[in-house]
Amino acid sequence: MKNRIIQAFIEETRNNGIKFTMDDLAKRLGISKRTLYENFSSKLEILETIIDQAFTEYNSRAQAIREDDALDLQEKIHQLIVLIPNHNDFFDLRVLEQLKRYYPEQWQRVDREMNQWEDLKQLLEQGMETGLIKQQNIDLLMKMILNVVNISLDQQFFSEQSISIKEAVEAMSELLIDGFVKSE
C-alpha cells in the first residue's frame, strides 16, 4: 500500500504540482483518508520518504558501480554520470521549483544531494592521475558535468522531443566523455 501511495503522490505532483491535499491523494487512490493516514502521518512524511528512497537507492547503485572490478575507469565514470535516481519522474524542474517554495528544508536536502558527486570527482581525479583524462580544473569540470546532467530535469523538453530521460542523459554523457577523454 505504501508503494501505491508513493506512486500516486508522484503522479499527483506531476499532474497538478505539489500543492495538493491528502483528500486529493486519497481520491486518486480510491481509498479513505483514514487509510492514507494509517500508512503516512502527513504529506510531508510521504515527500521525505520519496526523497529518502531516491537517494538511498542512488547511493547504493553508485557504490556498486565504484566497487565493480569488471568496469574500467572510463566505464565507471560514464555509469556514474548516467546514473539517475529512482523516482526521477518526481525530480522535474517544475516540481523542484514548487519544492523550493513550499518545502524549503526538503528542497535544500535535494539540492545538496543532487550537487554532491564526490565519488565522480574522485574518479575524474584518478583519471587525470593515470592520464585517461586531460589535466584540467576539476571544479570547473564537475560544474560542467553537473549542469549538463541537470538539464535532464527539464522533462517537458525531452517529452516534446520524444526522448526519454535515460536516452538524453546517455547521449549527454557520451558527448561529455568524448570531449574530455584523450584519444589514443
Backbone torsions as a table, in degrees:
resi	resn	phi	psi	omega
1	MET	NA	-40.1	-179.0
2	LYS	-60.6	-41.3	178.7
3	ASN	-65.1	-37.3	176.3
4	ARG	-62.5	-42.0	179.6
5	ILE	-64.3	-43.6	179.6
6	ILE	-62.1	-45.3	179.1
7	GLN	-62.1	-41.7	179.0
8	ALA	-65.3	-37.8	177.8
9	PHE	-61.1	-45.7	179.6
10	ILE	-63.2	-44.5	179.1
11	GLU	-63.4	-43.9	179.3
12	GLU	-61.1	-42.3	179.4
13	THR	-64.6	-44.7	-179.5
14	ARG	-63.4	-40.1	-177.1
15	ASN	-81.5	-36.9	-170.6
16	ASN	-126.2	3.5	-176.2
17	GLY	83.8	177.0	-172.3
18	ILE	-84.3	-8.8	-178.8
19	LYS	-89.1	64.2	175.2
20	PHE	-120.8	167.5	-177.0
21	THR	-103.8	168.0	175.2
22	MET	-65.6	-29.5	173.8
23	ASP	-59.4	-46.4	179.0
24	ASP	-59.2	-42.4	-178.9
25	LEU	-66.3	-43.6	178.5
26	ALA	-61.2	-41.8	178.7
27	LYS	-63.2	-43.0	179.1
28	ARG	-58.6	-39.1	-177.6
29	LEU	-83.2	-17.3	-176.0
30	GLY	71.4	33.7	178.8
31	ILE	-127.1	169.9	177.7
32	SER	-80.5	158.5	175.1
33	LYS	-62.2	-32.7	179.5
34	ARG	-60.2	-45.0	178.2
35	THR	-61.7	-40.7	178.2
36	LEU	-59.7	-47.8	-178.2
37	TYR	-72.4	-18.3	174.4
38	GLU	-70.3	-24.6	-179.0
39	ASN	-98.2	-35.6	179.8
40	PHE	-139.0	135.0	-177.1
41	SER	-75.0	-19.9	-177.1
42	SER	-164.1	167.5	174.3
43	LYS	-61.9	-38.5	178.4
44	LEU	-60.8	-39.8	179.0
45	GLU	-63.9	-39.1	177.4
46	ILE	-64.2	-46.0	179.4
47	LEU	-58.0	-48.1	-179.8
48	GLU	-65.2	-34.4	177.0
49	THR	-64.1	-42.4	178.2
50	ILE	-61.8	-45.7	179.7
51	ILE	-62.9	-45.9	178.6
52	ASP	-58.6	-49.9	-178.4
53	GLN	-60.3	-45.2	-176.7
54	ALA	-60.5	-48.3	-174.5
55	PHE	-82.5	-26.5	174.0
56	THR	-65.5	-47.3	178.7
57	GLU	-64.5	-42.3	179.3
58	TYR	-59.3	-49.0	-178.8
59	ASN	-63.7	-37.3	178.2
60	SER	-65.4	-44.1	178.8
61	ARG	-67.0	-38.3	178.1
62	ALA	-63.0	-42.2	179.1
63	GLN	-63.0	-40.9	178.6
64	ALA	-61.6	-39.9	178.2
65	ILE	-64.0	-48.1	-178.5
66	ARG	-59.9	-35.9	-174.9
67	GLU	-91.3	-1.6	-177.4
68	ASP	-78.8	104.0	-178.4
69	ASP	-69.2	-15.1	179.1
70	ALA	-76.3	-15.7	-179.9
71	LEU	-96.3	137.6	173.2
72	ASP	-81.3	172.4	-175.4
73	LEU	-58.8	-43.8	-179.4
74	GLN	-62.2	-41.5	180.0
75	GLU	-68.9	-35.9	176.2
76	LYS	-63.0	-43.8	178.3
77	ILE	-61.2	-47.7	179.8
78	HIS	-58.7	-48.4	-176.7
79	GLN	-65.9	-34.1	176.1
80	LEU	-68.0	-37.4	179.2
81	ILE	-65.1	-41.0	-175.6
82	VAL	-87.3	-3.1	-180.0
83	LEU	-67.7	118.6	-177.5
84	ILE	-109.4	134.4	179.4
85	PRO	-63.2	150.7	171.0
86	ASN	-57.8	157.2	-177.3
87	HIS	61.5	32.9	179.7
88	ASN	-58.2	-28.2	178.7
89	ASP	-65.7	-16.4	176.7
90	PHE	-82.3	-32.3	-176.1
91	PHE	-87.9	76.0	-178.9
92	ASP	-115.0	151.0	-178.3
93	LEU	-53.0	-44.8	-178.2
94	ARG	-63.3	-44.8	180.0
95	VAL	-66.5	-41.8	-179.8
96	LEU	-64.2	-37.1	176.4
97	GLU	-62.9	-42.1	178.5
98	GLN	-68.2	-38.3	177.3
99	LEU	-60.6	-43.3	179.3
100	LYS	-60.6	-40.2	-177.8
101	ARG	-76.4	-45.6	-171.1
102	TYR	-99.6	-20.6	-179.4
103	TYR	-135.6	67.7	-172.6
104	PRO	-60.6	-35.0	-179.7
105	GLU	-66.2	-43.6	179.1
106	GLN	-69.3	-37.1	176.6
107	TRP	-58.8	-44.9	-179.3
108	GLN	-60.1	-40.4	178.8
109	ARG	-64.8	-46.9	179.8
110	VAL	-61.7	-45.5	179.6
111	ASP	-60.4	-43.6	179.2
112	ARG	-62.9	-47.1	-179.0
113	GLU	-63.1	-39.8	-176.9
114	MET	-74.5	-14.8	-179.8
115	ASN	-114.6	16.8	-178.3
116	GLN	-118.0	90.1	-176.8
117	TRP	-117.3	55.4	-177.1
118	GLU	-60.5	-36.4	179.5
119	ASP	-61.7	-44.6	178.8
120	LEU	-64.7	-41.9	179.8
121	LYS	-59.1	-43.5	179.0
122	GLN	-63.7	-40.6	178.3
123	LEU	-66.5	-39.1	177.6
124	LEU	-64.6	-41.7	176.9
125	GLU	-62.2	-41.7	177.0
126	GLN	-62.0	-40.5	177.4
127	GLY	-61.6	-37.8	177.8
128	MET	-69.4	-39.5	179.6
129	GLU	-64.5	-37.2	-177.4
130	THR	-86.8	-8.3	179.9
131	GLY	90.2	1.7	177.7
132	LEU	-68.4	-37.7	-176.7
133	ILE	-114.8	138.7	178.3
134	LYS	-59.5	143.1	175.6
135	GLN	-65.4	129.3	178.7
136	GLN	-161.9	173.4	179.5
137	ASN	-68.0	112.9	-174.5
138	ILE	-65.4	-36.7	-179.7
139	ASP	-67.0	-38.7	176.6
140	LEU	-66.1	-42.7	178.3
141	LEU	-61.3	-44.5	178.7
142	MET	-62.4	-43.8	179.4
143	LYS	-60.2	-43.1	-179.7
144	MET	-63.8	-46.7	-179.6
145	ILE	-62.2	-46.4	179.4
146	LEU	-59.6	-44.2	179.9
147	ASN	-65.2	-39.3	178.5
148	VAL	-65.8	-46.5	-179.9
149	VAL	-64.4	-37.0	179.6
150	ASN	-67.8	-13.8	172.7
151	ILE	-59.9	-28.8	-179.2
152	SER	-64.1	-13.2	177.8
153	LEU	-73.2	-15.8	178.2
154	ASP	-85.7	70.9	-173.4
155	GLN	-65.3	-28.0	178.7
156	GLN	-61.5	-43.7	178.9
157	PHE	-58.3	-48.2	-176.8
158	PHE	-68.1	-34.3	176.0
159	SER	-63.4	-44.9	178.8
160	GLU	-63.0	-30.0	-179.2
161	GLN	-91.4	1.0	-177.9
162	SER	57.0	42.5	177.5
163	ILE	-120.2	130.2	176.8
164	SER	-72.9	156.4	178.2
165	ILE	-59.1	-42.9	-179.9
166	LYS	-60.3	-44.9	178.3
167	GLU	-62.6	-41.2	-178.9
168	ALA	-64.2	-47.3	-179.0
169	VAL	-65.7	-38.3	177.3
170	GLU	-60.8	-47.2	179.9
171	ALA	-64.3	-42.3	179.2
172	MET	-64.1	-39.5	179.0
173	SER	-63.4	-44.2	178.7
174	GLU	-60.8	-41.5	177.8
175	LEU	-63.9	-42.3	178.8
176	LEU	-62.9	-49.2	-176.3
177	ILE	-66.3	-43.2	179.3
178	ASP	-64.0	-24.8	179.9
179	GLY	-81.5	-24.3	-177.9
180	PHE	-123.9	2.9	175.7
181	VAL	-93.8	132.6	178.7
182	LYS	-63.6	139.2	176.1
183	SER	-90.2	146.7	-175.2
184	GLU	-80.7	NA	NA
